[in-house]
Amino acid sequence: MIVPAKIGAFFDLDGTLIPAPSLEWRFLAHLLAHEEVSRANLILWLRHCAKNILRDRHAAIEANKLYLAGLPESLLAEWTAAGAPNSPPFFLRGMARLAWHHAQGHRVFLVTGTLAPLARAIARNLPCPVEIIANELEVLDGHWTGWLAREHMGGKAKADAIQALATRNGLELRQSHAYGNYVADLPMLESVGNPVAVNPSRRLAHVARTRGWPIYKWRESLTSAKTTHTRLFTPTEAR
């Protein structure tokens, strides 16, 4: 018999637990609205995108945070104080699913390509404790450099992170669960015995149907998971 604490539940964030736009784009919109991002930073960011988009899309977009170059870490505290982490309309069934795993004694993780400081900020609104694996920003003298401190958390990197967690914590991946919405989540989903495609892209939906994976369509959302009580449900009800 598998001890529940040895079972992991790994959730992608953007598109899986919250609808578009992504959490990072929400943060960028906040910075732009408060005129914190300079035109020079945006030009630097766009130039790097244009220079690398054909050669390396990953380096051009996912790992490129140059719009943040030189900005102080304190902007995150201001964003949090303004209540922005409370605003993403979490999917109701996604929040209930998190709570369900926690009630089973499973260890719950967010494995996401968003910025780790943003993920940590919204985690306080989730219905259960979660452990976060996300993109850490490089910091120099209290300011962001515009680069990531480690490899971008997407694609194979997600699978590698899950495997490292399993090795370090003795998790049984064949009994574990993973939830993702995009084909970039495929390596993560393939790492566990219970993969679920949530609001999947066309390519991921095709893979899920071919392999007989469950497909959940979470549409109903709520503003704050902290203030809403939801009924726990079975996997069939989550679809």
BAFI-759543 format. One record per residue: residue number from 1; residue in one letter; chain; x, y, z of N, C-alpha, C in turn. Coordinates in nm, 3 decimals. Example, Ala and Ser with C-alpha at 12.3 -4.5 7.8 and 13.67 -1.06 7.14 Angstrom:
BEGIN
     i   aa   ch    n_east   n_north      n_up   ca_east   ca_north     ca_up    c_east   c_north      c_up
     1    a    A     1.319    -0.569     0.780     1.230     -0.450     0.780     1.320    -0.330     0.780
     2    s    A     1.285    -0.225     0.708     1.367     -0.106     0.714     1.290     0.003     0.787
REM end
This chain:
BEGIN
     i   aa   ch    n_east   n_north      n_up   ca_east   ca_north     ca_up    c_east   c_north      c_up
     1    m    A     0.084    -0.120     0.000     0.000      0.000     0.000     0.087     0.125     0.000
     2    i    A     0.054     0.221    -0.088     0.132      0.344    -0.099     0.086     0.443     0.008
     3    v    A     0.182     0.497     0.084     0.151      0.601     0.182     0.107     0.727     0.106
     4    p    A    -0.007     0.790     0.142    -0.056      0.907     0.068     0.048     1.017     0.050
     5    a    A     0.130     1.040     0.153     0.230      1.147     0.145     0.337     1.118     0.040
     6    k    A     0.343     0.995    -0.010     0.438      0.961    -0.114     0.378     0.978    -0.254
     7    i    A     0.256     1.029    -0.259     0.191      1.056    -0.386     0.192     1.207    -0.410
     8    g    A     0.235     1.247    -0.529     0.238      1.388    -0.562     0.124     1.426    -0.655
     9    a    A     0.083     1.552    -0.646    -0.014      1.609    -0.739     0.049     1.736    -0.795
    10    f    A     0.082     1.734    -0.924     0.158      1.841    -0.987     0.066     1.921    -1.081
    11    f    A     0.053     2.049    -1.055    -0.037      2.134    -1.132     0.039     2.243    -1.207
    12    d    A     0.014     2.252    -1.336     0.051      2.372    -1.410    -0.040     2.485    -1.360
    13    l    A    -0.003     2.610    -1.387    -0.083      2.723    -1.337    -0.162     2.791    -1.448
    14    d    A    -0.093     2.859    -1.539    -0.160      2.937    -1.643    -0.236     2.846    -1.739
    15    g    A    -0.366     2.871    -1.752    -0.450      2.792    -1.840    -0.503     2.666    -1.774
    16    t    A    -0.442     2.625    -1.664    -0.485      2.505    -1.593    -0.563     2.542    -1.467
    17    l    A    -0.508     2.632    -1.388    -0.578      2.677    -1.267    -0.636     2.818    -1.282
    18    i    A    -0.580     2.898    -1.373    -0.636      3.030    -1.401    -0.644     3.048    -1.552
    19    p    A    -0.745     3.122    -1.600    -0.758      3.145    -1.744    -0.662     3.252    -1.792
    20    a    A    -0.651     3.266    -1.924    -0.570      3.372    -1.981    -0.628     3.508    -1.942
    21    p    A    -0.543     3.612    -1.935    -0.399      3.614    -1.962    -0.321     3.550    -1.849
    22    s    A    -0.196     3.518    -1.878    -0.112      3.451    -1.781    -0.084     3.542    -1.662
    23    l    A    -0.040     3.482    -1.553    -0.008      3.560    -1.434     0.103     3.661    -1.461
    24    e    A     0.201     3.622    -1.540     0.310      3.715    -1.571     0.260     3.834    -1.652
    25    w    A     0.171     3.809    -1.747     0.116      3.921    -1.824     0.030     4.012    -1.736
    26    r    A    -0.037     3.955    -1.638    -0.114      4.038    -1.545    -0.021     4.130    -1.466
    27    f    A     0.094     4.074    -1.426     0.192      4.154    -1.353     0.250     4.263    -1.442
    28    l    A     0.281     4.228    -1.566     0.333      4.328    -1.660     0.231     4.439    -1.682
    29    a    A     0.104     4.402    -1.695     0.000      4.504    -1.714    -0.004     4.599    -1.594
    30    h    A     0.013     4.545    -1.475     0.017      4.628    -1.353     0.135     4.725    -1.360
    31    l    A     0.253     4.673    -1.399     0.371      4.758    -1.406     0.354     4.868    -1.510
    32    l    A     0.296     4.833    -1.624     0.274      4.933    -1.730     0.175     5.038    -1.685
    33    a    A     0.068     4.995    -1.618    -0.034      5.089    -1.571     0.024     5.190    -1.472
    34    h    A     0.127     5.147    -1.397     0.190      5.235    -1.299     0.320     5.296    -1.353
    35    e    A     0.340     5.281    -1.483     0.455      5.342    -1.552     0.588     5.302    -1.488
    36    e    A     0.598     5.175    -1.449     0.720      5.124    -1.388     0.817     5.068    -1.492
    37    v    A     0.764     5.028    -1.607     0.848      4.971    -1.713     0.880     5.080    -1.814
    38    s    A     1.006     5.106    -1.833     1.045      5.213    -1.925     1.035     5.170    -2.070
    39    r    A     1.027     5.268    -2.157     1.025      5.239    -2.300     1.155     5.168    -2.341
    40    a    A     1.266     5.209    -2.277     1.395      5.148    -2.310     1.394     4.998    -2.278
    41    n    A     1.331     4.961    -2.165     1.324      4.820    -2.129     1.241     4.741    -2.228
    42    l    A     1.130     4.800    -2.272     1.044      4.732    -2.368     1.117     4.713    -2.502
    43    i    A     1.192     4.814    -2.543     1.268      4.804    -2.667     1.375     4.695    -2.654
    44    l    A     1.442     4.692    -2.538     1.544      4.590    -2.513     1.482     4.451    -2.521
    45    w    A     1.366     4.435    -2.460     1.295      4.307    -2.459     1.255     4.267    -2.600
    46    l    A     1.199     4.360    -2.676     1.154      4.331    -2.812     1.273     4.300    -2.904
    47    r    A     1.381     4.371    -2.889     1.499      4.346    -2.972     1.553     4.206    -2.948
    48    h    A     1.555     4.165    -2.823     1.604      4.030    -2.793     1.511     3.926    -2.853
    49    c    A     1.379     3.952    -2.848     1.283      3.861    -2.910     1.309     3.848    -3.059
    50    a    A     1.319     3.964    -3.125     1.337      3.965    -3.270     1.468     3.898    -3.312
    51    k    A     1.572     3.919    -3.233     1.704      3.865    -3.267     1.709     3.714    -3.258
    52    n    A     1.631     3.657    -3.164     1.643      3.515    -3.137     1.522     3.430    -3.177
    53    i    A     1.413     3.492    -3.222     1.288      3.419    -3.240     1.301     3.305    -3.341
    54    l    A     1.376     3.324    -3.447     1.389      3.218    -3.547     1.490     3.112    -3.506
    55    r    A     1.592     3.154    -3.434     1.698      3.061    -3.395     1.662     2.982    -3.270
    56    d    A     1.601     3.050    -3.171     1.573      2.985    -3.043     1.452     3.055    -2.979
    57    r    A     1.334     3.002    -3.006     1.212      3.064    -2.954     1.213     3.067    -2.801
    58    h    A     1.268     2.964    -2.740     1.275      2.956    -2.595     1.353     3.074    -2.538
    59    a    A     1.473     3.099    -2.594     1.556      3.210    -2.546     1.493     3.344    -2.578
    60    a    A     1.421     3.350    -2.689     1.362      3.476    -2.732     1.244     3.519    -2.646
    61    i    A     1.165     3.424    -2.599     1.041      3.458    -2.529     1.040     3.408    -2.385
    62    e    A     1.044     3.276    -2.366     1.025      3.222    -2.232     1.133     3.266    -2.133
    63    a    A     1.259     3.266    -2.176     1.368      3.301    -2.085     1.403     3.449    -2.087
    64    n    A     1.332     3.527    -2.164     1.360      3.669    -2.181     1.271     3.752    -2.089
    65    k    A     1.329     3.805    -1.984     1.255      3.889    -1.890     1.316     4.030    -1.885
    66    l    A     1.370     4.073    -1.998     1.442      4.199    -2.001     1.354     4.321    -1.976
    67    y    A     1.223     4.306    -1.985     1.137      4.418    -1.950     1.148     4.452    -1.800
    68    l    A     1.204     4.357    -1.722     1.222      4.378    -1.578     1.364     4.426    -1.542
    69    a    A     1.451     4.437    -1.639     1.592      4.468    -1.613     1.606     4.599    -1.534
    70    g    A     1.673     4.589    -1.420     1.700      4.708    -1.340     1.589     4.749    -1.246
    71    l    A     1.474     4.682    -1.253     1.363      4.717    -1.165     1.383     4.656    -1.026
    72    p    A     1.341     4.726    -0.921     1.362      4.676    -0.784     1.265     4.565    -0.747
    73    e    A     1.313     4.471    -0.667     1.228      4.363    -0.617     1.108     4.416    -0.539
    74    s    A     1.121     4.535    -0.484     1.014      4.592    -0.402     0.885     4.612    -0.480
    75    l    A     0.893     4.614    -0.613     0.772      4.628    -0.694     0.677     4.512    -0.672
    76    l    A     0.733     4.395    -0.641     0.648      4.279    -0.613     0.567     4.302    -0.486
    77    a    A     0.631     4.359    -0.384     0.559      4.388    -0.259     0.448     4.490    -0.284
    78    e    A     0.472     4.585    -0.371     0.370      4.685    -0.403     0.253     4.620    -0.477
    79    w    A     0.286     4.529    -0.567     0.182      4.455    -0.641     0.098     4.373    -0.546
    80    t    A     0.166     4.310    -0.450     0.094      4.229    -0.351     0.008     4.316    -0.261
    81    a    A     0.064     4.430    -0.215    -0.010      4.521    -0.128    -0.133     4.578    -0.197
    82    a    A    -0.125     4.593    -0.329    -0.238      4.646    -0.406    -0.349     4.543    -0.423
    83    g    A    -0.324     4.419    -0.378    -0.426      4.315    -0.386    -0.429     4.239    -0.516
    84    a    A    -0.332     4.264    -0.604    -0.333      4.198    -0.734    -0.329     4.046    -0.726
    85    p    A    -0.254     3.986    -0.629    -0.254      3.839    -0.623    -0.391     3.779    -0.593
    86    n    A    -0.484     3.862    -0.544    -0.618      3.810    -0.515    -0.709     3.811    -0.637
    87    s    A    -0.665     3.876    -0.744    -0.755      3.901    -0.857    -0.768     3.790    -0.961
    88    p    A    -0.668     3.701    -0.981    -0.687      3.599    -1.085    -0.811     3.515    -1.059
    89    p    A    -0.898     3.500    -1.159    -1.022      3.422    -1.140    -0.994     3.272    -1.148
    90    f    A    -0.951     3.214    -1.039    -0.917      3.073    -1.035    -1.036     2.988    -1.083
    91    f    A    -1.004     2.880    -1.153    -1.109      2.786    -1.192    -1.163     2.716    -1.067
    92    l    A    -1.293     2.721    -1.051    -1.358      2.665    -0.934    -1.323     2.518    -0.915
    93    r    A    -1.334     2.439    -1.020    -1.307      2.295    -1.009    -1.158     2.268    -0.989
    94    g    A    -1.075     2.357    -1.040    -0.932      2.342    -1.015    -0.900     2.360    -0.867
    95    m    A    -0.964     2.459    -0.805    -0.942      2.481    -0.662    -0.993     2.363    -0.580
    96    a    A    -1.109     2.310    -0.620    -1.163      2.194    -0.549    -1.072     2.072    -0.568
    97    r    A    -1.012     2.062    -0.685    -0.923      1.948    -0.711    -0.797     1.957    -0.625
    98    l    A    -0.744     2.078    -0.610    -0.632      2.098    -0.519    -0.669     2.052    -0.378
    99    a    A    -0.786     2.097    -0.332    -0.832      2.063    -0.198    -0.852     1.912    -0.183
   100    w    A    -0.900     1.849    -0.289    -0.923      1.704    -0.285    -0.793     1.629    -0.264
   101    h    A    -0.690     1.668    -0.340    -0.560      1.601    -0.324    -0.506     1.622    -0.183
   102    h    A    -0.518     1.744    -0.134    -0.470      1.772     0.001    -0.543     1.686     0.104
   103    a    A    -0.675     1.671     0.085    -0.755      1.590     0.177    -0.714     1.442     0.174
   104    q    A    -0.661     1.398     0.059    -0.614      1.259     0.048    -0.477     1.238     0.112
   105    g    A    -0.415     1.347     0.154    -0.282      1.337     0.211    -0.171     1.345     0.109
   106    h    A    -0.204     1.380    -0.016    -0.103      1.392    -0.121    -0.024     1.522    -0.105
   107    r    A     0.098     1.523    -0.154     0.177      1.647    -0.158     0.143     1.722    -0.286
   108    v    A     0.110     1.848    -0.272     0.061      1.926    -0.386     0.167     2.027    -0.429
   109    f    A     0.191     2.032    -0.559     0.294      2.119    -0.615     0.237     2.204    -0.729
   110    l    A     0.283     2.328    -0.740     0.266      2.405    -0.862     0.396     2.394    -0.940
   111    v    A     0.388     2.342    -1.060     0.505      2.331    -1.147     0.473     2.418    -1.268
   112    t    A     0.527     2.539    -1.269     0.480      2.640    -1.362     0.591     2.723    -1.424
   113    g    A     0.567     2.769    -1.544     0.662      2.854    -1.613     0.647     3.001    -1.578
   114    t    A     0.559     3.032    -1.484     0.546      3.172    -1.443     0.660     3.209    -1.350
   115    l    A     0.669     3.335    -1.313     0.774      3.381    -1.224     0.746     3.333    -1.082
   116    a    A     0.847     3.277    -1.018     0.829      3.221    -0.884     0.776     3.322    -0.783
   117    p    A     0.822     3.448    -0.783     0.767      3.543    -0.685     0.616     3.564    -0.703
   118    l    A     0.569     3.560    -0.827     0.426      3.576    -0.852     0.349     3.453    -0.804
   119    a    A     0.404     3.335    -0.831     0.339      3.211    -0.787     0.329     3.206    -0.635
   120    r    A     0.436     3.248    -0.568     0.434      3.248    -0.421     0.331     3.347    -0.368
   121    a    A     0.314     3.459    -0.438     0.219      3.560    -0.392     0.075     3.512    -0.400
   122    i    A     0.039     3.440    -0.508    -0.100      3.395    -0.520    -0.126     3.266    -0.443
   123    a    A    -0.018     3.197    -0.404    -0.036      3.069    -0.335    -0.112     3.084    -0.205
   124    r    A    -0.106     3.202    -0.143    -0.176      3.224    -0.017    -0.327     3.221    -0.036
   125    n    A    -0.375     3.233    -0.160    -0.518      3.229    -0.188    -0.568     3.091    -0.227
   126    l    A    -0.479     2.996    -0.232    -0.519      2.860    -0.269    -0.579     2.788    -0.148
   127    p    A    -0.662     2.688    -0.173    -0.735      2.623    -0.063    -0.652     2.525     0.019
   128    c    A    -0.525     2.511    -0.014    -0.439      2.420     0.063    -0.294     2.461     0.043
   129    p    A    -0.206     2.417     0.129    -0.063      2.447     0.111    -0.010     2.382    -0.016
   130    v    A     0.075     2.454    -0.087     0.138      2.400    -0.208     0.287     2.429    -0.203
   131    e    A     0.363     2.346    -0.272     0.506      2.370    -0.290     0.524     2.419    -0.433
   132    i    A     0.612     2.516    -0.452     0.621      2.586    -0.580     0.753     2.559    -0.649
   133    i    A     0.743     2.517    -0.775     0.858      2.503    -0.864     0.829     2.592    -0.983
   134    a    A     0.903     2.701    -0.996     0.873      2.801    -1.099     1.001     2.873    -1.140
   135    n    A     0.987     2.975    -1.222     1.103      3.048    -1.272     1.154     3.149    -1.168
   136    e    A     1.274     3.127    -1.121     1.337      3.220    -1.028     1.412     3.328    -1.107
   137    l    A     1.392     3.451    -1.068     1.457      3.563    -1.135     1.597     3.588    -1.077
   138    e    A     1.689     3.622    -1.163     1.822      3.661    -1.117     1.813     3.800    -1.055
   139    v    A     1.877     3.816    -0.940     1.871      3.942    -0.865     2.013     3.990    -0.836
   140    l    A     2.036     4.120    -0.853     2.165      4.180    -0.822     2.139     4.310    -0.746
   141    d    A     2.188     4.314    -0.622     2.171      4.433    -0.537     2.025     4.476    -0.526
   142    g    A     1.936     4.376    -0.510     1.796      4.408    -0.488     1.719     4.445    -0.614
   143    h    A     1.780     4.427    -0.730     1.715      4.459    -0.858     1.719     4.338    -0.951
   144    w    A     1.617     4.323    -1.029     1.613      4.214    -1.127     1.706     4.246    -1.244
   145    t    A     1.776     4.146    -1.293     1.866      4.167    -1.406     1.795     4.152    -1.541
   146    g    A     1.678     4.087    -1.540     1.609      4.060    -1.665     1.634     3.920    -1.717
   147    w    A     1.710     3.842    -1.640     1.740      3.704    -1.678     1.694     3.608    -1.569
   148    l    A     1.678     3.483    -1.607     1.640      3.381    -1.510     1.762     3.328    -1.437
   149    a    A     1.742     3.292    -1.310     1.852      3.239    -1.231     1.882     3.094    -1.267
   150    r    A     1.780     3.025    -1.319     1.797      2.885    -1.359     1.723     2.861    -1.490
   151    e    A     1.730     2.739    -1.538     1.663      2.702    -1.662     1.514     2.732    -1.655
   152    h    A     1.459     2.778    -1.767     1.316      2.806    -1.772     1.235     2.680    -1.741
   153    m    A     1.133     2.696    -1.656     1.054      2.581    -1.612     0.944     2.553    -1.715
   154    g    A     0.980     2.479    -1.816     0.886      2.441    -1.920     0.936     2.318    -1.993
   155    g    A     0.844     2.245    -2.058     0.884      2.129    -2.135     0.956     2.025    -2.051
   156    k    A     1.071     1.981    -2.099     1.149      1.877    -2.030     1.193     1.922    -1.891
   157    a    A     1.212     2.052    -1.872     1.255      2.101    -1.742     1.153     2.067    -1.634
   158    k    A     1.025     2.068    -1.670     0.921      2.030    -1.573     0.935     1.883    -1.534
   159    a    A     0.956     1.799    -1.632     0.973      1.656    -1.605     1.097     1.632    -1.519
   160    d    A     1.206     1.702    -1.549     1.328      1.687    -1.471     1.306     1.731    -1.327
   161    a    A     1.231     1.840    -1.309     1.204      1.891    -1.175     1.121     1.791    -1.095
   162    i    A     1.023     1.730    -1.160     0.939      1.631    -1.092     1.020     1.508    -1.055
   163    q    A     1.107     1.466    -1.145     1.190      1.350    -1.115     1.283     1.379    -0.997
   164    a    A     1.338     1.501    -0.993     1.425      1.540    -0.882     1.347     1.543    -0.751
   165    l    A     1.224     1.593    -0.756     1.140      1.594    -0.636     1.112     1.452    -0.589
   166    a    A     1.084     1.364    -0.684     1.054      1.225    -0.649     1.174     1.158    -0.584
   167    t    A     1.291     1.182    -0.639     1.413      1.122    -0.583     1.441     1.177    -0.444
   168    r    A     1.424     1.306    -0.429     1.456      1.371    -0.301     1.356     1.336    -0.191
   169    n    A     1.230     1.319    -0.229     1.124      1.301    -0.130     1.062     1.162    -0.129
   170    g    A     1.114     1.074    -0.212     1.062      0.938    -0.216     0.920     0.929    -0.270
   171    l    A     0.886     1.014    -0.366     0.752      1.013    -0.424     0.738     0.898    -0.524
   172    e    A     0.621     0.839    -0.526     0.591      0.730    -0.620     0.523     0.791    -0.743
   173    l    A     0.600     0.817    -0.847     0.545      0.885    -0.963     0.440     0.802    -1.036
   174    r    A     0.450     0.670    -1.030     0.351      0.586    -1.097     0.213     0.599    -1.032
   175    q    A     0.210     0.644    -0.907     0.084      0.665    -0.837     0.045     0.813    -0.832
   176    s    A     0.131     0.899    -0.884     0.109      1.043    -0.874     0.023     1.098    -0.987
   177    h    A    -0.013     1.226    -0.975    -0.104      1.291    -1.068    -0.040     1.418    -1.124
   178    a    A    -0.076     1.453    -1.247    -0.029      1.579    -1.305    -0.138     1.638    -1.392
   179    y    A    -0.144     1.771    -1.394    -0.249      1.844    -1.466    -0.183     1.954    -1.550
   180    g    A    -0.211     1.954    -1.680    -0.156      2.056    -1.767    -0.248     2.085    -1.883
   181    n    A    -0.226     2.199    -1.948    -0.318      2.242    -2.054    -0.253     2.256    -2.191
   182    y    A    -0.122     2.250    -2.197    -0.054      2.281    -2.322     0.044     2.170    -2.355
   183    v    A     0.081     2.162    -2.483     0.169      2.053    -2.525     0.305     2.062    -2.456
   184    a    A     0.345     2.182    -2.412     0.470      2.196    -2.338     0.464     2.125    -2.203
   185    d    A     0.342     2.094    -2.156     0.326      2.021    -2.031     0.337     1.870    -2.051
   186    l    A     0.350     1.826    -2.176     0.350      1.683    -2.206     0.457     1.606    -2.130
   187    p    A     0.583     1.653    -2.125     0.683      1.577    -2.048     0.644     1.560    -1.902
   188    m    A     0.582     1.662    -1.844     0.537      1.652    -1.705     0.427     1.547    -1.693
   189    l    A     0.331     1.551    -1.784     0.220      1.456    -1.780     0.268     1.313    -1.800
   190    e    A     0.368     1.296    -1.885     0.421      1.162    -1.912     0.502     1.106    -1.794
   191    s    A     0.535     1.193    -1.699     0.619      1.152    -1.587     0.542     1.078    -1.478
   192    v    A     0.408     1.087    -1.483     0.327      1.031    -1.374     0.233     0.922    -1.426
   193    g    A     0.177     0.849    -1.333     0.085      0.742    -1.372    -0.056     0.789    -1.396
   194    n    A    -0.088     0.912    -1.350    -0.224      0.964    -1.363    -0.223     1.104    -1.424
   195    p    A    -0.198     1.114    -1.555    -0.196      1.244    -1.621    -0.337     1.289    -1.658
   196    v    A    -0.361     1.421    -1.652    -0.490      1.478    -1.688    -0.467     1.601    -1.774
   197    a    A    -0.534     1.607    -1.889    -0.529      1.726    -1.975    -0.645     1.818    -1.934
   198    v    A    -0.613     1.940    -1.896    -0.713      2.037    -1.850    -0.725     2.149    -1.953
   199    n    A    -0.846     2.173    -2.002    -0.866      2.277    -2.104    -0.756     2.269    -2.210
   200    p    A    -0.735     2.152    -2.268    -0.614      2.131    -2.347    -0.614     2.203    -2.481
   201    s    A    -0.493     2.238    -2.523    -0.473      2.288    -2.659    -0.506     2.175    -2.756
   202    r    A    -0.520     2.207    -2.883    -0.558      2.105    -2.981    -0.459     1.989    -2.984
   203    r    A    -0.331     2.021    -2.982    -0.229      1.916    -2.987    -0.231     1.829    -2.863
   204    l    A    -0.246     1.891    -2.746    -0.249      1.811    -2.624    -0.376     1.728    -2.617
   205    a    A    -0.488     1.783    -2.663    -0.613      1.707    -2.664    -0.600     1.583    -2.751
   206    h    A    -0.532     1.598    -2.864    -0.512      1.484    -2.954    -0.430     1.375    -2.885
   207    v    A    -0.323     1.416    -2.817    -0.239      1.319    -2.746    -0.320     1.251    -2.636
   208    a    A    -0.397     1.331    -2.562    -0.475      1.275    -2.452    -0.577     1.173    -2.501
   209    r    A    -0.645     1.206    -2.610    -0.744      1.111    -2.664    -0.676     0.984    -2.714
   210    t    A    -0.562     1.000    -2.780    -0.489      0.884    -2.832    -0.444     0.790    -2.720
   211    r    A    -0.405     0.848    -2.608    -0.352      0.767    -2.498    -0.457     0.733    -2.392
   212    g    A    -0.577     0.781    -2.411    -0.683      0.749    -2.317    -0.675     0.825    -2.185
   213    w    A    -0.611     0.940    -2.186    -0.601      1.021    -2.066    -0.732     1.097    -2.042
   214    p    A    -0.768     1.122    -1.918    -0.885      1.206    -1.891    -0.865     1.348    -1.944
   215    i    A    -0.972     1.406    -1.992    -0.971      1.546    -2.036    -1.074     1.621    -1.954
   216    y    A    -1.029     1.720    -1.877    -1.118      1.801    -1.795    -1.134     1.938    -1.859
   217    k    A    -1.254     1.988    -1.857    -1.281      2.123    -1.908    -1.333     2.207    -1.793
   218    w    A    -1.241     2.285    -1.739    -1.274      2.373    -1.628    -1.302     2.512    -1.682
   219    r    A    -1.422     2.561    -1.663    -1.462      2.690    -1.717    -1.505     2.789    -1.609
   220    e    A    -1.588     2.740    -1.514    -1.640      2.829    -1.411    -1.527     2.877    -1.321
   221    s    A    -1.523     3.004    -1.293    -1.414      3.059    -1.214    -1.467     3.140    -1.097
   222    l    A    -1.378     3.171    -1.006    -1.411      3.253    -0.891    -1.297     3.350    -0.870
   223    t    A    -1.326     3.462    -0.807    -1.225      3.565    -0.790    -1.125     3.528    -0.682
   224    s    A    -1.174     3.475    -0.571    -1.083      3.440    -0.463    -1.116     3.303    -0.408
   225    a    A    -1.024     3.209    -0.425    -1.046      3.074    -0.374    -1.052     3.074    -0.222
   226    k    A    -0.992     3.174    -0.159    -0.986      3.176    -0.014    -1.124     3.199     0.048
   227    t    A    -1.213     3.270    -0.023    -1.341      3.307     0.035    -1.455     3.223    -0.016
   228    t    A    -1.425     3.119    -0.095    -1.530      3.035    -0.152    -1.515     2.892    -0.104
   229    h    A    -1.624     2.832    -0.057    -1.622      2.694    -0.013    -1.683     2.608    -0.123
   230    t    A    -1.610     2.508    -0.168    -1.657      2.426    -0.277    -1.670     2.282    -0.233
   231    r    A    -1.763     2.210    -0.294    -1.782      2.068    -0.266    -1.670     1.989    -0.332
   232    l    A    -1.611     1.899    -0.258    -1.512      1.811    -0.318    -1.582     1.716    -0.412
   233    f    A    -1.514     1.675    -0.518    -1.580      1.596    -0.620    -1.493     1.480    -0.663
   234    t    A    -1.555     1.387    -0.732    -1.482      1.273    -0.786    -1.421     1.313    -0.919
   235    p    A    -1.321     1.237    -0.969    -1.262      1.269    -1.099    -1.364     1.281    -1.210
   236    t    A    -1.469     1.200    -1.210    -1.570      1.207    -1.317    -1.639     1.342    -1.316
   237    e    A    -1.669     1.396    -1.196    -1.738      1.523    -1.187    -1.651     1.640    -1.232
   238    a    A    -1.521     1.619    -1.237    -1.431      1.728    -1.271    -1.424     1.755    -1.418
   239    r    A    -1.480     1.669    -1.499    -1.461      1.681    -1.642    -1.548     1.791    -1.701
REM end
